[in-house]
Every structure is written in C-alpha cells, then in structure tokens.
Amino acid sequence: MRNYVATSLYKDVSKEDWNSWQWQLRNRITTIEDLEQIVNLTDEERQGIGKSLEFLRMAITPYYAMLMNPENPMCPIRKQSIPTVTEINSIDNDNDMDDPLFEDVDSPVPGITHRYPDRALLLVTDQCSMYCRHCTRRRMAGTTDKALPVEMLDQALRYLQETPSIRDVIISGGDSLLMSDANIEKILRKLRSIKHIEIIRIGTRTPVVLPFRITDELCSILKKYQPIYINTHFNHPDEITEESSIACDKLADAGFPLGNQTVLLRGINDCPYIIKELVHKLLKIRVRPYYLYQCDISSGLAHFRTSVAQGIEIIEFLRGHTSGLAVPTYVIDAPGGGGKIPVSPQYMISQSDHMVVLRNYEGMISSYPEPEERVVNHCNNCEECKKHYDDPKVGIERIMYEGKGRLIPEGNIRQMRRNRFKTY
C-alpha cells in the first residue's frame, strides 16, 4: 500500500485518526479537488465525476483511495471507485433496469425484500463507506447516506415477527456495518428475540474498503447473537492487504464463518488467472469463495458486463485445477426477481436409464452405472417427509412431491385463451 503520509492531502493526519473508521467515513473523497491530490485524473474521469450525482454519487474512503495507481486509469481499484463518463455512455436503454432484481417489487414493507419462501433481505441503511461503480442498488445507494428511519425499521422488524416461514435474514443496505455499534446491537437483539429466525447473515464490504470498522468492540457485540454468517465483497487480489487481512482475521477469530461474493467485471477481474489468484488469497485469510456473480443489468453498468461464456470459462479453469474449496458458485441473479441461478460448465455428456456418461476437467470420459433397482426421484416415505405432507409446495417441488404434471407461467397466452373458452 502507498504510504498515506506521502500524499499532501493526508500529511497532517495522525496514525490514530487514519486507523479510525469514523475519521475515514467523515473524510471520504467526494470532490475532484481532493481526488486530484491522489491520482492524475483523465478527461473521462473528470466528466464522470461531474455527472455522477445523476446516477450514483462518488465517495471513496482515504484508505481505499491509497490503493489506487495514480498514473494508470486501468487500475482495478481505480475503476471500481472513480466514475467515468462511460457510465452515462454505456446505458443500454433496451436492457437496463433501475431495479433488475425486483427487490422493490418483492418488498411487502419498506426495508424488506421477501423473495424466497424461508429467507428475507433486511435493508437497514442506504449508506456505504465507498460507492462502487458497479453497484446494483444504485437506484437507492447513497440517496440519504443514512440509516432506515426508525418507524420503517420497526415496520420491517414487525413483518419478520409476523412471518413465521422466515428462518434466515440477511442484513444489508447500503452497508449495515456503517451503523453505530448501538444500532447494530439493537437490530440483532430484536432479530434474536424472534423465535423462528434461526440464521442471521450480514453482507458488508467494510473489510475491503474500510477494514478499520472491524473493531474488537464490534466483534464482541456480534458474538452475542450467534449464529451469524458474514459475507464480504473482494473483487480483485489487490484488495487483499495487510489491513483487510487483519479485519478478516478478527471476524474469523470471533467465530464467524466468512464468505465472499465477487462480481465478474470486464477489465477488472474477467481473467481466470486473476480470479484464481483472488480465491487462493481469500482462503489464506480464511474467507471462503461463495459466489461469482454475473454483473447485473442495472442502468449504466453495460461497460462492466462480460459474456456469460466468460464466466463459465473461468469456472472451467478453476474446476480440477484448484481445490473445490476455492471454486465459487457462478450465478446469474435473474432479472425480474428470478433469484440466483447457478450456471456452470456441462460435465454430464449423456444420460440413460442404465448409466450417465461424464467428463472431468482433463477431458477424461467415464460412465457411472445407475442402480438396477429403480427408485422414485424423491423419498416421500421417511418420517421426515411425512411431517411435511401438508406443507404448500412451490415450483419444481410441487411437480416432484404432488405429482403435478406441469407448471404454467403466469400470463401464459394459451392458458388465458383456454380460460376465455370456458365462458362460452
């Protein structure tokens, strides 16, 4: 990392202040004038900063800014931090969406997205320590730079209390760890008082862009409300520094399983060797590569998007060439609220009643015999299955367990026509 005292902007900053997450947050870089003291801006960057308020504001922590290469506009840290005019020029009016994941559509009350049967997303703030240029929530991130109003938070928590099917809550934002220790504990205490909530997850990029936020005091608070799982967001090996490693060590030592969600970004990490280096470095700091996301179709992100084939190629490159522990699941978060859909290379060549034919990462072809005694595709006979006979079945589960022969999409034209026939 570059020495911050060598930059005139921070020459009078004490080490104590520099290592304070509150100081870092108060002194985020938001202007061209401050940024010019750290990097040599290009014309594209100057124009982008001027236009950024129309889409997603610029705010960069001093710590993360010091990781940028001051001379190279292709620096992966810099491309994630500094808006360029490309954000405006790359808007794809035919495909871009403000809310591609339908988080707002699937929101029964402010602050809650409830898409999957047993999980819910709790968005507690729109503030981030650094506004990533590839942000999928750019429609709302940084709009107030504040936590969710108390009355809305209470309404969201009440929804969770009154929805017993929810057993898993993901706290996100913005970045939930930008809230004060007291507010974080208040939310965790309330969630833990809801008996049907078993798992709490926290999504945060603070270990990457504001590692000083991971304090001993914060870890002590979080430990009281286990089990808590923490997912962070490293996109490039250069983000794994001494400071970010210490932050992850603190969380791991406190007993939190750590996962990482990487976004595949053109010109930043869309290279199998970069991803391989990233996942290896993540495992060394006890962070499990969890998801590799295809970039969403939020407005202004077209220049970051790669082909899906590129993502599959990266997974093909990893599978068999490194440990399975290092291979994330490559997913497309389907537009329209379809949820995370795993996409991977095809390893099954063919299938019959008697065997499946498979290939491995080397191209070796093997057959696996099916059992001679044919069995149904689901159990449905054990004691655990019997407990769930009367549960409502959703999607493919309905076909498997209720024997329904088909699922018809809502708005299917033929079905609507058939329904009209019944009126004659």
Kinemage of the C-alpha trace (Angstrom):
@kinemage 1
@onewidth
@group {chain A} dominant
@subgroup {mainchain}
@vectorlist {calphas} color= white
{ca met a 1} P 0.000 0.000 0.000
{ca arg a 2} L 1.195 3.528 -0.718
{ca asn a 3} L 2.234 5.481 2.347
{ca tyr a 4} L -0.597 7.884 3.136
{ca val a 5} L 1.769 10.442 4.707
{ca ala a 6} L 3.434 10.829 1.293
{ca thr a 7} L 0.213 12.346 -0.046
{ca ser a 8} L -0.182 16.026 0.709
{ca leu a 9} L -3.877 15.569 1.431
{ca tyr a 10} L -3.070 13.414 4.489
{ca lys a 11} L 0.336 14.700 5.589
{ca asp a 12} L -1.028 16.050 8.882
{ca val a 13} L -3.221 13.053 9.715
{ca ser a 14} L -2.207 11.098 12.809
{ca lys a 15} L -1.981 7.318 12.744
{ca glu a 16} L -4.759 7.216 15.323
{ca asp a 17} L -7.096 9.181 13.053
{ca trp a 18} L -6.108 7.175 9.976
{ca asn a 19} L -6.984 3.930 11.744
{ca ser a 20} L -10.338 5.297 12.926
{ca trp a 21} L -13.284 4.145 10.848
{ca gln a 22} L -15.245 7.229 11.885
{ca trp a 23} L -12.453 9.508 10.630
{ca gln a 24} L -12.274 7.563 7.361
{ca leu a 25} L -16.025 7.919 6.916
{ca arg a 26} L -16.017 11.646 7.667
{ca asn a 27} L -13.171 12.223 5.230
{ca arg a 28} L -14.393 10.259 2.237
{ca ile a 29} L -13.243 11.724 -1.051
{ca thr a 30} L -16.209 13.291 -2.809
{ca thr a 31} L -14.674 16.091 -4.904
{ca ile a 32} L -12.414 16.440 -7.934
{ca glu a 33} L -10.134 18.765 -5.954
{ca asp a 34} L -9.362 16.153 -3.285
{ca leu a 35} L -9.073 13.310 -5.777
{ca glu a 36} L -6.567 15.281 -7.869
{ca gln a 37} L -4.167 15.199 -4.936
{ca ile a 38} L -4.138 11.391 -5.104
{ca val a 39} L -4.414 10.433 -8.793
{ca asn a 40} L -3.853 12.080 -12.145
{ca leu a 41} L -7.401 12.222 -13.475
{ca thr a 42} L -8.290 11.544 -17.093
{ca asp a 43} L -10.827 13.598 -19.036
{ca glu a 44} L -13.236 10.628 -18.862
{ca glu a 45} L -12.930 10.570 -15.078
{ca arg a 46} L -13.405 14.326 -14.756
{ca gln a 47} L -16.583 14.179 -16.832
{ca gly a 48} L -17.787 11.133 -14.923
{ca ile a 49} L -17.326 12.762 -11.517
{ca gly a 50} L -19.285 15.771 -12.711
{ca lys a 51} L -22.137 13.567 -13.876
{ca ser a 52} L -22.060 11.035 -11.028
{ca leu a 53} L -24.735 12.727 -8.940
{ca glu a 54} L -27.234 11.943 -11.703
{ca phe a 55} L -26.717 8.202 -11.138
{ca leu a 56} L -24.601 7.257 -8.116
{ca arg a 57} L -22.575 9.696 -6.062
{ca met a 58} L -18.839 9.332 -5.653
{ca ala a 59} L -17.452 8.656 -2.191
{ca ile a 60} L -14.133 6.866 -1.596
{ca thr a 61} L -12.525 6.159 1.757
{ca pro a 62} L -8.996 7.551 2.083
{ca tyr a 63} L -7.758 4.017 2.833
{ca tyr a 64} L -9.180 2.587 -0.396
{ca ala a 65} L -8.077 5.630 -2.397
{ca met a 66} L -4.481 4.966 -1.374
{ca leu a 67} L -4.669 1.556 -3.081
{ca met a 68} L -5.261 3.205 -6.455
{ca asn a 69} L -2.490 3.515 -9.028
{ca pro a 70} L -2.177 7.292 -9.529
{ca glu a 71} L -0.914 7.000 -13.105
{ca asn a 72} L -2.878 4.067 -14.531
{ca pro a 73} L -6.619 4.616 -15.213
{ca met a 74} L -6.930 0.870 -15.864
{ca cys a 75} L -6.053 0.130 -12.218
{ca pro a 76} L -8.731 -2.312 -10.931
{ca ile a 77} L -9.134 -0.378 -7.671
{ca arg a 78} L -9.482 2.892 -9.522
{ca lys a 79} L -12.047 1.517 -11.994
{ca gln a 80} L -14.249 0.384 -9.099
{ca ser a 81} L -14.003 3.764 -7.360
{ca ile a 82} L -13.944 6.664 -9.795
{ca pro a 83} L -16.944 7.324 -12.038
{ca thr a 84} L -16.210 7.829 -15.725
{ca val a 85} L -18.351 9.235 -18.489
{ca thr a 86} L -18.656 5.628 -19.694
{ca glu a 87} L -21.336 5.118 -17.029
{ca ile a 88} L -23.531 7.537 -18.939
{ca asn a 89} L -22.483 6.433 -22.415
{ca ser a 90} L -22.955 2.729 -21.666
{ca ile a 91} L -26.599 2.944 -20.639
{ca asp a 92} L -28.460 0.233 -22.566
{ca asn a 93} L -31.984 1.553 -22.857
{ca asp a 94} L -33.251 -1.745 -24.254
{ca asn a 95} L -31.965 -3.901 -21.396
{ca asp a 96} L -31.034 -1.772 -18.372
{ca met a 97} L -33.367 -1.626 -15.389
{ca asp a 98} L -33.388 0.529 -12.255
{ca asp a 99} L -34.300 -2.487 -10.143
{ca pro a 100} L -33.314 -5.555 -12.194
{ca leu a 101} L -33.710 -7.960 -9.264
{ca phe a 102} L -37.226 -6.711 -8.447
{ca glu a 103} L -36.174 -6.037 -4.861
{ca asp a 104} L -38.707 -3.222 -4.648
{ca val a 105} L -41.409 -5.294 -6.346
{ca asp a 106} L -40.882 -8.111 -3.804
{ca ser a 107} L -40.952 -5.651 -0.889
{ca pro a 108} L -44.023 -6.076 1.336
{ca val a 109} L -42.890 -3.209 3.594
{ca pro a 110} L -40.025 -0.677 3.330
{ca gly a 111} L -36.678 -2.268 4.099
{ca ile a 112} L -37.746 -5.867 3.374
{ca thr a 113} L -37.348 -7.962 0.243
{ca his a 114} L -39.089 -11.326 0.580
{ca arg a 115} L -38.470 -13.458 -2.493
{ca tyr a 116} L -37.605 -16.956 -1.294
{ca pro a 117} L -40.018 -18.852 0.975
{ca asp a 118} L -37.806 -19.002 4.071
{ca arg a 119} L -35.424 -16.056 3.607
{ca ala a 120} L -35.728 -12.294 3.689
{ca leu a 121} L -33.425 -9.378 2.955
{ca leu a 122} L -33.392 -6.559 5.521
{ca leu a 123} L -32.013 -3.293 4.103
{ca val a 124} L -31.182 -1.161 7.139
{ca thr a 125} L -29.328 1.769 5.528
{ca asp a 126} L -28.571 3.300 2.134
{ca gln a 127} L -25.098 4.414 3.275
{ca cys a 128} L -21.880 2.767 2.111
{ca ser a 129} L -18.330 3.659 3.033
{ca met a 130} L -17.461 3.628 -0.678
{ca tyr a 131} L -19.892 3.724 -3.607
{ca cys a 132} L -18.764 1.010 -6.010
{ca arg a 133} L -19.235 1.962 -9.642
{ca his a 134} L -20.764 -1.477 -10.350
{ca cys a 135} L -23.399 -1.162 -7.603
{ca thr a 136} L -26.644 -2.961 -8.445
{ca arg a 137} L -28.583 -0.829 -5.907
{ca arg a 138} L -27.502 2.461 -7.440
{ca arg a 139} L -31.184 3.447 -7.564
{ca met a 140} L -31.079 3.958 -3.796
{ca ala a 141} L -27.485 3.726 -2.515
{ca gly a 142} L -26.290 6.981 -1.003
{ca thr a 143} L -29.528 8.855 -1.600
{ca thr a 144} L -29.732 9.951 2.035
{ca asp a 145} L -26.498 8.465 3.432
{ca lys a 146} L -28.494 7.498 6.497
{ca ala a 147} L -29.995 4.505 8.245
{ca leu a 148} L -33.565 3.426 7.569
{ca pro a 149} L -35.914 5.697 9.570
{ca val a 150} L -36.895 4.204 12.923
{ca glu a 151} L -40.582 3.853 12.049
{ca met a 152} L -39.723 1.988 8.828
{ca leu a 153} L -37.233 -0.260 10.619
{ca asp a 154} L -39.860 -1.090 13.240
{ca gln a 155} L -42.323 -1.929 10.454
{ca ala a 156} L -39.745 -4.194 8.772
{ca leu a 157} L -38.973 -5.989 12.031
{ca arg a 158} L -42.676 -6.390 12.700
{ca tyr a 159} L -43.092 -8.048 9.288
{ca leu a 160} L -40.332 -10.521 10.157
{ca gln a 161} L -42.003 -11.188 13.522
{ca glu a 162} L -45.351 -11.864 11.860
{ca thr a 163} L -43.998 -14.121 9.085
{ca pro a 164} L -43.089 -17.456 10.689
{ca ser a 165} L -41.913 -19.022 7.414
{ca ile a 166} L -38.785 -16.816 7.535
{ca arg a 167} L -35.917 -18.616 9.244
{ca asp a 168} L -32.965 -16.777 7.629
{ca val a 169} L -32.456 -12.988 7.493
{ca ile a 170} L -29.739 -11.204 5.501
{ca ile a 171} L -28.876 -7.743 6.842
{ca ser a 172} L -27.586 -5.451 4.128
{ca gly a 173} L -28.048 -1.952 2.708
{ca gly a 174} L -26.027 0.074 1.726
{ca asp a 175} L -23.608 -1.418 4.217
{ca ser a 176} L -25.162 -2.440 7.523
{ca leu a 177} L -21.867 -2.151 9.418
{ca leu a 178} L -21.833 1.599 8.749
{ca met a 179} L -24.383 1.905 11.542
{ca ser a 180} L -23.262 2.577 15.101
{ca asp a 181} L -22.460 -0.334 17.406
{ca ala a 182} L -25.550 0.529 19.461
{ca asn a 183} L -27.900 0.439 16.466
{ca ile a 184} L -26.391 -2.788 15.163
{ca glu a 185} L -26.905 -4.420 18.552
{ca lys a 186} L -30.470 -3.125 18.752
{ca ile a 187} L -31.326 -4.798 15.421
{ca leu a 188} L -29.561 -8.051 16.312
{ca arg a 189} L -31.259 -8.211 19.712
{ca lys a 190} L -34.657 -7.791 18.100
{ca leu a 191} L -33.952 -10.435 15.448
{ca arg a 192} L -32.742 -12.902 18.075
{ca ser a 193} L -35.963 -12.356 20.029
{ca ile a 194} L -37.940 -13.721 17.059
{ca lys a 195} L -38.042 -17.461 17.714
{ca his a 196} L -38.470 -18.642 14.118
{ca ile a 197} L -35.357 -16.785 12.895
{ca glu a 198} L -32.527 -19.305 13.059
{ca ile a 199} L -29.796 -17.722 10.940
{ca ile a 200} L -28.606 -14.131 10.624
{ca arg a 201} L -26.343 -13.129 7.759
{ca ile a 202} L -24.556 -9.813 7.320
{ca gly a 203} L -23.453 -8.505 3.938
{ca thr a 204} L -20.659 -5.944 4.176
{ca arg a 205} L -17.802 -4.514 2.122
{ca thr a 206} L -16.140 -2.847 5.097
{ca pro a 207} L -13.304 -5.433 5.335
{ca val a 208} L -12.391 -4.431 1.764
{ca val a 209} L -12.828 -0.644 1.700
{ca leu a 210} L -12.938 0.284 5.403
{ca pro a 211} L -11.192 -2.517 7.340
{ca phe a 212} L -10.810 -0.333 10.439
{ca arg a 213} L -14.565 -0.741 11.023
{ca ile a 214} L -13.932 -4.292 12.201
{ca thr a 215} L -13.105 -3.406 15.791
{ca asp a 216} L -12.792 -5.615 18.836
{ca glu a 217} L -15.885 -3.892 20.246
{ca leu a 218} L -17.936 -4.714 17.136
{ca cys a 219} L -16.828 -8.355 17.214
{ca ser a 220} L -17.810 -8.602 20.882
{ca ile a 221} L -21.298 -7.347 20.080
{ca leu a 222} L -21.775 -9.672 17.118
{ca lys a 223} L -20.587 -12.693 19.127
{ca lys a 224} L -23.552 -12.350 21.477
{ca tyr a 225} L -26.030 -13.130 18.679
{ca gln a 226} L -24.596 -16.229 17.025
{ca pro a 227} L -25.072 -17.954 14.674
{ca ile a 228} L -24.094 -15.097 12.377
{ca tyr a 229} L -22.576 -15.604 8.938
{ca ile a 230} L -20.715 -12.756 7.252
{ca asn a 231} L -20.300 -12.304 3.512
{ca thr a 232} L -17.931 -9.719 2.151
{ca his a 233} L -17.064 -8.498 -1.348
{ca phe a 234} L -13.481 -8.760 -2.624
{ca asn a 235} L -13.270 -8.413 -6.415
{ca his a 236} L -9.519 -8.334 -7.033
{ca pro a 237} L -6.354 -9.717 -5.380
{ca asp a 238} L -5.007 -6.171 -4.917
{ca glu a 239} L -7.782 -5.558 -2.382
{ca ile a 240} L -6.315 -8.132 -0.025
{ca thr a 241} L -3.922 -6.037 2.038
{ca glu a 242} L -2.423 -6.245 5.499
{ca glu a 243} L -5.331 -4.161 6.832
{ca ser a 244} L -8.086 -6.185 5.162
{ca ser a 245} L -6.412 -9.418 6.267
{ca ile a 246} L -6.397 -8.226 9.885
{ca ala a 247} L -10.096 -7.337 9.639
{ca cys a 248} L -10.970 -10.808 8.336
{ca asp a 249} L -8.764 -12.434 10.979
{ca lys a 250} L -10.682 -10.610 13.706
{ca leu a 251} L -14.012 -11.813 12.344
{ca ala a 252} L -12.800 -15.387 11.868
{ca asp a 253} L -11.195 -15.472 15.333
{ca ala a 254} L -14.508 -14.279 16.779
{ca gly a 255} L -16.168 -17.365 15.305
{ca phe a 256} L -17.961 -16.022 12.225
{ca pro a 257} L -17.898 -18.129 9.057
{ca leu a 258} L -16.784 -15.799 6.255
{ca gly a 259} L -17.838 -15.986 2.619
{ca asn a 260} L -17.023 -13.805 -0.356
{ca gln a 261} L -19.247 -12.618 -3.173
{ca thr a 262} L -17.273 -11.466 -6.208
{ca val a 263} L -18.859 -9.639 -9.145
{ca leu a 264} L -17.419 -10.533 -12.554
{ca leu a 265} L -16.351 -7.197 -14.053
{ca arg a 266} L -14.976 -6.547 -17.516
{ca gly a 267} L -11.457 -5.122 -17.441
{ca ile a 268} L -11.145 -5.684 -13.700
{ca asn a 269} L -11.272 -9.406 -12.944
{ca asp a 270} L -12.590 -11.149 -16.098
{ca cys a 271} L -9.428 -13.236 -16.353
{ca pro a 272} L -9.188 -16.795 -14.989
{ca tyr a 273} L -5.707 -16.167 -13.602
{ca ile a 274} L -6.868 -13.095 -11.670
{ca ile a 275} L -9.833 -14.999 -10.197
{ca lys a 276} L -7.589 -17.942 -9.344
{ca glu a 277} L -5.170 -15.651 -7.502
{ca leu a 278} L -8.102 -13.990 -5.739
{ca val a 279} L -9.685 -17.218 -4.475
{ca his a 280} L -6.340 -18.548 -3.278
{ca lys a 281} L -5.625 -15.335 -1.363
{ca leu a 282} L -9.129 -15.389 0.105
{ca leu a 283} L -8.642 -18.868 1.525
{ca lys a 284} L -5.357 -17.761 3.098
{ca ile a 285} L -7.260 -15.131 5.103
{ca arg a 286} L -9.996 -17.691 5.971
{ca val a 287} L -12.644 -16.347 3.596
{ca arg a 288} L -14.497 -18.973 1.560
{ca pro a 289} L -15.192 -18.041 -2.092
{ca tyr a 290} L -19.001 -18.246 -2.130
{ca tyr a 291} L -20.486 -16.649 -5.247
{ca leu a 292} L -19.128 -15.335 -8.516
{ca tyr a 293} L -21.888 -13.039 -9.785
{ca gln a 294} L -22.636 -12.182 -13.359
{ca cys a 295} L -22.869 -8.373 -13.416
{ca asp a 296} L -26.481 -7.195 -13.100
{ca ile a 297} L -28.241 -5.127 -15.759
{ca ser a 298} L -28.657 -2.045 -13.581
{ca ser a 299} L -28.625 1.193 -15.536
{ca gly a 300} L -25.133 2.338 -16.546
{ca leu a 301} L -23.298 -0.965 -15.980
{ca ala a 302} L -23.136 -2.214 -19.580
{ca his a 303} L -19.408 -1.417 -19.798
{ca phe a 304} L -18.744 -3.708 -16.810
{ca arg a 305} L -20.710 -6.683 -18.123
{ca thr a 306} L -18.944 -9.714 -19.593
{ca ser a 307} L -20.464 -12.564 -21.544
{ca val a 308} L -21.834 -15.485 -19.556
{ca ala a 309} L -19.464 -17.666 -21.591
{ca gln a 310} L -16.559 -15.813 -19.977
{ca gly a 311} L -17.823 -16.710 -16.513
{ca ile a 312} L -18.276 -20.361 -17.463
{ca glu a 313} L -14.748 -20.403 -18.877
{ca ile a 314} L -13.389 -19.106 -15.552
{ca ile a 315} L -15.191 -21.844 -13.606
{ca glu a 316} L -13.907 -24.439 -16.117
{ca phe a 317} L -10.404 -23.078 -15.494
{ca leu a 318} L -10.794 -23.438 -11.714
{ca arg a 319} L -12.557 -26.807 -11.501
{ca gly a 320} L -9.973 -29.550 -11.109
{ca his a 321} L -7.094 -27.083 -11.271
{ca thr a 322} L -7.524 -25.964 -7.675
{ca ser a 323} L -9.278 -27.325 -4.600
{ca gly a 324} L -13.059 -27.422 -4.609
{ca leu a 325} L -12.955 -25.166 -1.558
{ca ala a 326} L -11.624 -22.404 -3.823
{ca val a 327} L -14.302 -22.700 -6.524
{ca pro a 328} L -17.231 -20.289 -6.072
{ca thr a 329} L -20.674 -20.934 -7.496
{ca tyr a 330} L -21.139 -18.860 -10.636
{ca val a 331} L -24.640 -17.367 -10.579
{ca ile a 332} L -26.856 -15.068 -12.563
{ca asp a 333} L -29.249 -13.149 -10.341
{ca ala a 334} L -32.077 -13.416 -12.824
{ca pro a 335} L -33.753 -10.166 -13.920
{ca gly a 336} L -37.347 -9.819 -12.821
{ca gly a 337} L -36.774 -11.332 -9.387
{ca gly a 338} L -35.910 -14.826 -10.609
{ca gly a 339} L -33.281 -15.210 -7.904
{ca lys a 340} L -29.797 -16.660 -8.081
{ca ile a 341} L -29.492 -19.286 -10.806
{ca pro a 342} L -26.254 -21.343 -10.858
{ca val a 343} L -24.516 -21.607 -14.211
{ca ser a 344} L -21.617 -23.975 -14.783
{ca pro a 345} L -19.744 -25.956 -17.410
{ca gln a 346} L -21.535 -29.102 -18.554
{ca tyr a 347} L -19.885 -32.216 -17.170
{ca met a 348} L -22.649 -34.751 -17.902
{ca ile a 349} L -22.413 -35.847 -21.545
{ca ser a 350} L -25.437 -38.133 -21.680
{ca gln a 351} L -27.957 -39.977 -19.525
{ca ser a 352} L -29.963 -43.153 -19.972
{ca asp a 353} L -31.969 -45.495 -17.738
{ca his a 354} L -28.825 -47.507 -17.102
{ca met a 355} L -25.988 -45.001 -16.766
{ca val a 356} L -24.747 -41.476 -17.030
{ca val a 357} L -21.675 -40.544 -19.054
{ca leu a 358} L -19.449 -37.871 -17.532
{ca arg a 359} L -16.310 -35.934 -18.365
{ca asn a 360} L -13.761 -34.486 -15.963
{ca tyr a 361} L -11.662 -31.311 -16.153
{ca glu a 362} L -8.986 -33.157 -18.201
{ca gly a 363} L -11.489 -34.373 -20.776
{ca met a 364} L -11.440 -37.953 -19.459
{ca ile a 365} L -14.806 -39.645 -20.078
{ca ser a 366} L -16.302 -42.031 -17.523
{ca ser a 367} L -19.596 -43.852 -17.074
{ca tyr a 368} L -21.475 -44.182 -13.817
{ca pro a 369} L -23.982 -47.075 -13.632
{ca glu a 370} L -27.453 -46.395 -12.276
{ca pro a 371} L -28.719 -48.871 -9.619
{ca glu a 372} L -30.513 -51.879 -11.054
{ca glu a 373} L -33.444 -51.368 -8.715
{ca arg a 374} L -35.199 -48.274 -9.986
{ca val a 375} L -36.303 -45.799 -7.335
{ca val a 376} L -38.536 -42.759 -7.500
{ca asn a 377} L -36.854 -39.351 -7.742
{ca his a 378} L -37.806 -38.415 -4.202
{ca cys a 379} L -38.193 -40.149 -0.882
{ca asn a 380} L -41.693 -39.254 0.331
{ca asn a 381} L -41.682 -42.294 2.615
{ca cys a 382} L -39.403 -41.446 5.528
{ca glu a 383} L -40.661 -39.986 8.782
{ca glu a 384} L -39.264 -36.551 7.942
{ca cys a 385} L -41.184 -36.490 4.636
{ca lys a 386} L -44.403 -37.426 6.419
{ca lys a 387} L -44.082 -34.356 8.638
{ca his a 388} L -44.285 -32.169 5.553
{ca tyr a 389} L -47.098 -33.876 3.620
{ca asp a 390} L -49.442 -30.943 4.165
{ca asp a 391} L -46.931 -28.156 3.541
{ca pro a 392} L -47.653 -26.000 0.465
{ca lys a 393} L -45.311 -26.956 -2.358
{ca val a 394} L -43.612 -24.358 -4.569
{ca gly a 395} L -42.174 -24.602 -8.088
{ca ile a 396} L -40.355 -27.808 -9.045
{ca glu a 397} L -41.029 -29.167 -5.551
{ca arg a 398} L -44.707 -29.227 -6.489
{ca ile a 399} L -44.075 -31.442 -9.505
{ca met a 400} L -41.799 -33.773 -7.554
{ca tyr a 401} L -43.941 -34.258 -4.470
{ca glu a 402} L -47.515 -33.638 -5.576
{ca gly a 403} L -47.356 -35.371 -8.907
{ca lys a 404} L -48.491 -32.267 -10.790
{ca gly a 405} L -47.645 -32.759 -14.446
{ca arg a 406} L -46.836 -29.198 -15.347
{ca leu a 407} L -46.229 -25.657 -14.131
{ca ile a 408} L -47.788 -22.917 -16.246
{ca pro a 409} L -46.184 -19.436 -16.137
{ca glu a 410} L -48.412 -16.570 -15.094
{ca gly a 411} L -49.762 -14.786 -18.159
{ca asn a 412} L -49.367 -17.790 -20.464
{ca ile a 413} L -51.295 -16.832 -23.606
{ca arg a 414} L -52.665 -20.300 -24.386
{ca gln a 415} L -53.880 -20.746 -20.810
{ca met a 416} L -55.578 -17.346 -20.853
{ca arg a 417} L -57.247 -18.280 -24.140
{ca arg a 418} L -58.451 -21.575 -22.672
{ca asn a 419} L -59.884 -19.740 -19.674
{ca arg a 420} L -61.833 -17.492 -22.031
{ca phe a 421} L -63.225 -20.566 -23.818
{ca lys a 422} L -64.864 -21.606 -20.537
{ca thr a 423} L -67.043 -18.506 -20.576
{ca tyr a 424} L -68.804 -19.542 -23.798
